[in-house]
Amino acid sequence: MFDLNYIGHAGWEIKREDFRIICDPWFSPNGAYFGEWKQFPDNSFLLSGILSQDIDAIYISHVHDDHFDPWTLGQMDKNIKILIPKFKDKNLFKSIQNLGFQKIFELDKDQSMRLKGVEIKIIPDEGYLDADSCLLLDDGESKILNLNDCHYDFLKLRGITGEVDLLLLQSSSAIWWPCSYDYGSAKKKELGKLKRHNILNRVAKYSKILNAKNVIPNAGPPIFTSPNLQDWNTSRRREYNPFILMDDSHKFLLDKGINSYFIIPGAKVVLSGLNVSVKFDKQDADNIYKDYNTYLKNYLGNMNSIEIKTPSEKEVSLVIQKFKKQLKIIKKISKFYVDKIHSLVLFDFGFLGKWILDFSLEDIFVPFDNQDYGYHFILDPSRIALLFQEDSIDFEKYFLGCNFTCGRDPDEYNEFLFVILKHFDTKRFIISESLYAERSNLLDEMFVIEHNGKKIEVQKYCPHMFADLEGIGFINKDDKFVCPLHGWKFDLNNNGECFSNKTICLKIKYIED
């Protein structure tokens, strides 16, 4: 029997007899992503209970601020075992080590650890774009899979975990598209509706493929602190808002025939065999969700001031110089990504001016002089200066806060531009390109489907993040072939053209009778 305490966001305390593990504890009073995110609902009242008990292990799924929280970990006993995924990128390992922890165990999907009667398995998902992981706990009677916001290939995951008794997973957006893009209001709502639809259907897909007997949606959404983003806080109930409240996710899953449970921070969950029971104060839940906007207003109004480091004037003044220097290094070492940036990119750094990224030029980064560009970004130079203070430079730490503006013309996603920005230091960039090279070898594999009485050879792996399409890809009512991992659609009547990114396509071939 497992006893679980929900400690907010993606955080869990999981116990069995004398076994106790903490997952992704996030309590920082400064939130995450330069203070742009705050925990929702408030979980601060649970911190003392976490710190006051003996802990066997802490599991950290990945390096994002809302999962790896140095503030919380800094208050915990440094003799506790830390369990993390085995990534090629050692940034997470080194960051934990720098906090003073010495018992750090890196686990791969083929490894497991047995601790006080519980088999522990970590399943890393390190791709060229993202790195995440999930946690499998098995006591011989019940299996818990903590998927958090890991988007592992559906069928490969099922092959590793088998059927699970309790599935914990994210059911809300944690991305800046479309909210940070400069679309008009109507367009933004249209795309937000699509994003919401794709997220909820992915949650249902995981639940069904893993044949999860019980499901608990969690791991978000946060509350945005910036005045610029309040519309995305107050409209959480609307069909166009991808930052889905957990009670709405729960209702969606129930409507799909999935055995879902709703929770709030402090909820007690008991898993005995296949059976789950959940206890929390209903009045507390009503105070949060029945009148959500009142709770939101009070929560934001009572929030203590968020302390964020301020870069020096000199650090800010050097942003362009440092940005340009690293871009030149990237161009020199890149074997794949730079060649996939097919248009100029405008970076507007406010008082530091507007600059054009043009990889075809020797100077690469030049002042804007009315050049035609595809993508554009409006960025806060002080935030970029803070990024350059980090040991590992990752623009995602800024982007996930959603408090910036970008756009593209034509409106076609180029993931390789973001791959460059998300892996903006030399070591991580080289690792990312090596992972891309490994995965790209899969793109020539094909499988056969039938549609309208005809056989079609279809590319087996999605060109976006390489999800295995055999067995999970499907044709919708509009004759579009759909990858359910991220909802990307491909046109079977037009050479497999992708509707999300016109620069790529899904290889297809109609088989002659």
C-alpha positions in Angstrom: 0.0 0.0 0.0 1.3 3.5 -0.9 0.3 6.7 0.9 0.7 9.8 -1.2 0.6 13.4 0.0 0.1 16.0 -2.8 2.5 18.9 -2.0 1.6 21.2 -4.9 2.3 21.6 -8.7 4.3 18.5 -9.7 5.3 17.8 -6.1 4.5 14.5 -4.2 5.4 12.8 -1.0 5.1 9.1 -1.5 5.3 6.7 1.4 5.1 2.9 2.1 5.8 1.7 5.6 9.2 3.2 6.4 9.9 4.2 2.8 9.6 7.9 1.9 10.4 9.7 -1.3 9.8 13.4 -2.3 9.2 14.3 -5.9 9.9 17.7 -7.5 9.3 19.9 -4.4 8.8 23.5 -5.4 8.2 26.0 -2.6 10.4 29.0 -3.5 8.7 32.2 -2.4 10.2 33.8 -5.5 8.3 31.4 -7.8 10.0 30.3 -11.0 11.4 31.8 -14.2 12.5 35.1 -12.8 9.4 35.3 -10.6 6.9 35.1 -13.6 5.4 31.9 -12.2 3.9 31.3 -8.8 2.6 28.0 -7.3 -1.1 27.4 -7.7 -2.9 26.7 -5.5 -0.8 28.0 -2.7 1.2 25.2 -1.2 3.5 27.2 1.2 1.7 25.7 4.3 3.0 22.3 3.5 6.7 23.1 3.5 7.3 22.6 7.3 5.9 19.1 7.1 8.3 18.2 4.4 11.3 19.4 6.3 10.4 17.9 9.6 10.4 14.2 8.6 13.0 11.7 7.6 13.3 11.3 3.9 15.0 8.4 2.1 15.2 10.0 -1.3 14.3 13.1 -3.4 13.5 12.6 -7.1 14.1 15.5 -9.5 12.7 14.9 -12.9 14.5 17.6 -14.9 16.2 21.0 -14.6 13.2 23.4 -15.0 12.7 25.8 -12.2 9.3 24.5 -11.2 10.8 21.0 -10.7 14.4 21.6 -9.7 14.1 24.3 -7.0 17.4 25.2 -5.3 15.6 27.3 -2.7 13.7 24.3 -1.4 16.6 21.8 -1.7 18.9 24.2 0.1 16.8 23.7 3.3 16.9 19.9 3.2 19.4 17.5 4.7 22.4 17.1 2.4 22.7 13.4 3.3 19.5 12.5 1.6 19.8 10.4 -1.6 19.0 12.4 -4.7 17.7 10.4 -7.6 17.9 12.0 -11.1 17.8 10.7 -14.7 21.0 9.9 -16.4 21.4 12.6 -19.1 24.3 13.2 -21.4 24.0 16.9 -20.3 25.3 17.0 -16.7 23.9 20.4 -15.8 21.3 19.0 -13.4 23.9 16.7 -11.7 26.4 19.6 -11.2 23.7 22.0 -10.0 22.6 19.5 -7.3 26.2 18.8 -6.4 26.8 22.5 -6.0 24.0 22.7 -3.4 26.1 20.3 -1.2 24.4 16.9 -1.9 26.9 14.1 -2.3 24.7 11.0 -2.6 23.5 11.6 -6.2 22.3 8.6 -8.2 21.8 8.8 -11.9 19.5 6.1 -13.3 18.9 5.1 -16.8 15.8 3.2 -18.1 17.6 -0.1 -17.9 18.6 0.4 -14.3 16.6 0.3 -11.1 17.2 0.8 -7.4 15.5 -1.2 -4.6 14.9 0.8 -1.4 13.0 -0.6 1.6 10.8 -2.9 -0.5 10.2 -0.5 -3.4 11.7 -0.9 -6.8 12.5 2.5 -8.2 13.0 3.1 -11.9 13.7 6.4 -13.7 13.0 6.7 -17.4 15.0 9.5 -19.0 13.6 11.2 -22.1 16.6 13.2 -23.4 16.0 14.5 -26.9 17.7 17.2 -29.0 15.0 19.7 -28.0 14.1 18.8 -24.4 15.2 16.6 -21.5 12.8 15.2 -19.0 12.1 12.0 -17.1 9.4 10.0 -15.3 9.5 7.9 -12.2 8.1 4.3 -11.8 7.5 2.9 -8.3 6.6 -0.8 -7.8 6.1 -2.5 -4.4 5.0 -5.8 -6.0 1.4 -5.0 -5.3 0.9 -1.6 -7.0 2.7 0.5 -9.7 2.8 4.2 -9.7 4.0 6.2 -12.7 4.8 9.8 -12.0 4.9 11.1 -15.6 4.8 14.8 -14.5 5.3 16.8 -17.8 7.4 14.2 -19.6 6.2 13.5 -23.1 7.7 10.1 -23.6 6.8 8.1 -26.7 3.5 6.4 -25.9 4.2 2.8 -27.0 7.9 2.8 -25.8 6.7 3.9 -22.4 4.1 1.2 -22.3 6.9 -1.3 -23.2 9.0 -0.2 -20.2 6.3 0.3 -17.5 3.5 -2.1 -18.6 0.1 -1.3 -17.2 0.1 1.1 -14.2 -2.2 1.3 -11.3 -1.8 5.0 -10.6 -0.8 7.6 -13.2 0.2 11.1 -12.2 0.7 13.5 -15.1 0.6 17.0 -16.3 -2.7 18.2 -17.8 -1.9 21.8 -18.6 0.2 23.9 -20.9 3.7 24.9 -20.0 4.8 26.7 -23.2 4.7 30.2 -24.6 2.8 29.4 -27.8 0.4 31.0 -28.6 0.1 33.4 -25.6 3.5 35.2 -26.2 3.0 35.6 -30.0 1.8 38.8 -31.5 -1.3 37.3 -33.0 -4.6 39.2 -33.0 -7.0 38.4 -30.3 -9.2 36.1 -32.5 -6.2 34.2 -33.9 -4.7 33.7 -30.4 -8.0 32.3 -29.1 -8.3 30.0 -32.1 -4.8 28.6 -31.5 -5.2 28.5 -27.8 -8.4 26.3 -28.3 -6.3 24.0 -30.5 -3.6 23.8 -27.9 -6.1 23.0 -25.1 -7.7 20.3 -27.2 -4.3 18.7 -28.0 -3.2 18.7 -24.3 -6.3 17.1 -23.0 -6.3 14.5 -25.7 -2.7 13.6 -25.0 -3.5 13.1 -21.3 -6.4 10.8 -22.3 -4.1 8.9 -24.8 -1.4 8.3 -22.1 -4.2 7.0 -19.7 -5.6 4.6 -22.2 -2.3 3.3 -23.7 -0.9 2.6 -20.2 -4.3 1.2 -19.2 -4.0 3.3 -16.1 -6.5 2.0 -13.5 -6.4 5.4 -11.8 -5.3 8.8 -13.0 -4.6 12.1 -11.2 -4.0 15.2 -13.3 -1.5 17.6 -11.7 1.7 19.5 -12.4 0.2 22.9 -13.2 -0.9 25.3 -14.2 1.0 28.0 -12.3 -0.2 31.6 -11.8 1.4 34.3 -13.8 2.6 37.3 -11.7 3.1 39.9 -14.5 0.3 42.4 -15.2 0.8 41.7 -18.9 -0.3 38.1 -18.5 -3.4 38.5 -16.2 -5.8 37.7 -19.0 -4.3 34.2 -19.1 -5.0 33.9 -15.4 -8.6 35.1 -15.4 -9.7 33.2 -18.4 -8.7 29.7 -17.2 -12.3 28.4 -17.7 -12.5 29.5 -21.3 -12.2 27.0 -24.1 -9.3 28.9 -25.6 -7.1 28.9 -22.5 -4.4 26.2 -22.6 -3.5 26.7 -18.9 -6.1 24.2 -17.8 -7.3 24.1 -14.2 -7.0 20.7 -12.6 -10.7 20.3 -11.9 -11.5 21.0 -15.6 -8.9 18.3 -16.6 -10.5 15.9 -14.1 -13.9 16.5 -15.6 -12.6 16.0 -19.1 -11.0 12.6 -18.2 -14.2 11.4 -16.4 -16.2 12.3 -19.6 -13.7 10.1 -21.5 -14.5 7.1 -19.2 -11.1 7.4 -17.4 -11.0 6.8 -13.7 -9.7 10.3 -12.7 -9.3 11.8 -9.2 -9.3 15.5 -8.3 -6.9 16.8 -5.7 -5.7 20.0 -4.0 -2.4 20.7 -2.1 -2.5 18.7 1.1 -4.7 16.0 -0.3 -4.1 12.4 1.0 -4.2 9.6 -1.5 -4.1 5.9 -0.6 -3.3 3.3 -3.3 -4.0 -0.2 -2.2 -3.7 -2.7 -5.0 -5.9 -1.3 -7.7 -8.0 0.8 -5.4 -7.6 4.5 -4.7 -9.1 6.8 -2.0 -8.6 10.5 -1.8 -9.2 12.8 1.1 -9.1 16.6 1.4 -11.3 19.4 2.8 -14.1 20.0 0.3 -14.5 23.6 1.6 -10.9 24.3 0.8 -11.4 23.0 -2.7 -14.5 25.1 -3.1 -12.7 28.2 -1.9 -10.1 27.7 -4.7 -12.1 26.5 -7.6 -15.8 27.3 -7.1 -15.0 31.0 -7.1 -11.6 30.8 -8.8 -11.3 34.5 -9.7 -11.9 35.6 -6.1 -9.2 33.1 -4.9 -6.9 34.4 -7.6 -7.4 38.0 -6.7 -6.8 37.4 -3.0 -3.8 35.1 -3.7 -2.1 37.8 -5.9 -3.1 40.5 -3.5 -1.6 38.8 -0.5 1.6 37.7 -2.3 4.8 38.8 -0.8 7.2 40.8 -3.0 9.3 38.6 -5.3 13.0 39.0 -5.0 14.9 38.7 -8.3 18.6 39.4 -8.8 19.3 42.6 -10.6 22.1 42.6 -13.1 24.6 45.5 -13.1 24.5 48.1 -15.8 27.8 46.7 -17.1 26.3 43.2 -17.4 23.3 44.6 -19.3 25.6 46.7 -21.6 27.5 43.5 -22.6 24.4 41.5 -23.7 24.8 42.2 -27.4 28.5 41.4 -27.3 28.0 38.1 -25.5 25.1 37.2 -27.6 27.0 37.8 -30.8 30.1 36.0 -29.5 28.2 32.8 -28.7 26.3 32.9 -32.0 29.6 32.9 -33.8 30.8 29.9 -31.8 27.5 28.1 -32.6 27.9 28.8 -36.4 31.4 27.4 -36.3 30.6 24.2 -34.5 27.1 23.5 -35.9 26.7 20.5 -38.2 22.9 20.6 -38.6 21.0 23.4 -36.9 22.4 26.6 -38.5 21.7 25.2 -42.0 18.0 24.8 -41.0 17.5 28.5 -40.2 16.3 29.7 -43.6 15.4 33.3 -42.9 16.7 36.3 -41.0 15.7 36.8 -37.3 15.1 40.1 -35.7 16.0 40.6 -32.0 14.7 43.8 -30.4 16.5 44.4 -27.1 14.8 47.7 -26.3 17.3 50.4 -25.4 20.1 48.2 -26.7 18.6 48.4 -30.2 17.3 46.1 -32.9 19.6 43.5 -34.3 19.5 41.0 -37.1 20.7 37.4 -37.0 21.9 36.4 -40.4 24.0 33.2 -40.4 25.0 33.8 -44.0 27.1 36.8 -43.0 30.6 36.6 -41.5 29.6 39.1 -38.8 26.3 37.1 -38.1 24.7 39.7 -35.8 24.3 43.2 -37.3 22.2 46.3 -36.6 18.7 46.3 -38.1 18.5 48.3 -41.3 15.1 47.4 -42.7 16.1 43.9 -43.7 13.3 41.4 -44.4 13.0 38.9 -41.5 11.0 35.8 -40.6 11.0 35.5 -36.9 11.2 38.4 -34.5 11.6 38.7 -30.7 11.1 41.6 -28.3 13.2 40.8 -25.2 14.1 42.4 -21.9 17.9 42.9 -22.0 18.1 42.7 -18.1 16.6 39.2 -18.3 19.1 38.2 -20.9 21.9 39.5 -18.7 20.7 37.3 -15.9 20.7 34.3 -18.3 24.3 35.0 -19.1 25.1 34.7 -15.4 24.0 31.0 -15.5 26.5 28.2 -15.8 24.4 26.7 -18.6 22.6 29.3 -20.8 19.1 28.3 -21.7 16.6 30.9 -23.1 13.8 28.6 -22.1 14.2 29.9 -18.6 13.1 33.2 -19.9 10.6 32.1 -22.5 8.6 29.8 -20.1 7.7 32.9 -18.1 5.8 34.0 -21.2 6.5 37.7 -20.5 8.1 38.5 -23.8 6.8 38.9 -27.4 7.6 37.0 -30.6 6.2 36.6 -34.0 6.8 35.0 -37.4 6.0 35.8 -41.0 5.1 33.4 -42.5 3.5 31.8 -39.5 5.6 28.6 -39.7 7.3 27.1 -36.7 11.1 26.6 -36.9 12.0 24.4 -34.0 15.7 24.6 -34.8 15.8 28.3 -34.0 14.5 27.5 -30.5 16.8 24.5 -30.2 19.7 26.9 -30.7 18.4 29.3 -28.1 17.5 26.6 -25.6 21.1 25.1 -25.9 23.0 28.4 -26.0 26.2 27.2 -24.5 28.8 25.2 -26.3 28.6 21.9 -24.4 24.8 21.6 -24.4 24.7 22.6 -28.1 27.1 19.8 -29.1 25.1 17.3 -27.0 21.9 18.4 -28.7 23.3 18.1 -32.2 24.6 14.6 -31.4 21.2 13.5 -30.1 19.6 14.9 -33.3 22.1 13.0 -35.4 21.2 9.8 -33.6 17.4 10.3 -34.0 17.5 11.5 -37.6 18.7 8.1 -38.7 15.1 6.9 -37.9 13.4 9.1 -40.4 13.8 6.7 -43.3 11.8 3.9 -41.7 8.3 3.4 -43.1 5.2 1.4 -42.2 1.9 0.7 -44.1 -1.6 2.1 -43.4 -4.8 1.7 -45.2 -7.1 4.7 -46.1 -10.1 4.8 -48.4 -9.3 1.4 -49.7 -5.7 2.2 -50.6 -2.4 1.2 -49.0 0.0 4.0 -48.1 3.6 3.8 -46.9 4.0 6.4 -44.1 7.1 7.6 -42.3 7.3 5.7 -39.0 8.7 8.4 -36.8 7.2 11.9 -36.6 9.7 14.5 -37.9 8.9 16.6 -34.8 10.5 14.9 -31.8 10.5 11.4 -33.4 7.4 9.9 -31.8 6.7 6.4 -33.1 3.6 6.8 -35.3 3.0 3.1 -35.9 0.1 2.1 -33.7 -0.7 5.6 -32.4 -0.9 7.8 -35.5 -4.4 8.2 -36.9 -6.3 9.8 -39.8 -8.8 12.4 -38.8 -12.1 13.3 -40.6 -10.2 15.8 -42.7 -7.8 13.2 -44.2 -5.0 14.6 -42.0 -2.6 12.1 -40.5 -2.2 13.1 -36.8 0.6 12.5 -34.3 -1.1 12.6 -30.9 2.0 13.4 -28.9 1.8 17.1 -29.8 -1.1 17.1 -32.2 0.9 17.8 -35.4 -1.0 17.1 -38.6 0.2 16.1 -42.0 -1.7 16.3 -45.3 -2.1 12.9 -47.0 -3.4 14.6 -50.2 -0.4 17.0 -50.5 2.8 15.0 -50.1 2.6 14.8 -46.3 2.9 18.6 -45.9 2.9 19.6 -42.2 0.4 22.2 -41.1 2.5 23.3 -38.1 5.8 23.7 -40.0 5.8 24.1 -43.8 9.5 23.4 -44.0 9.1 19.7 -43.1 6.8 16.9 -44.3 5.9 13.4 -43.5 7.2 11.0 -46.1 4.3 9.1 -47.7 4.0 6.9 -50.8 0.8 5.4 -52.2 1.2 1.7 -53.1 0.0 0.7 -56.5 -2.3 -2.3 -56.6 
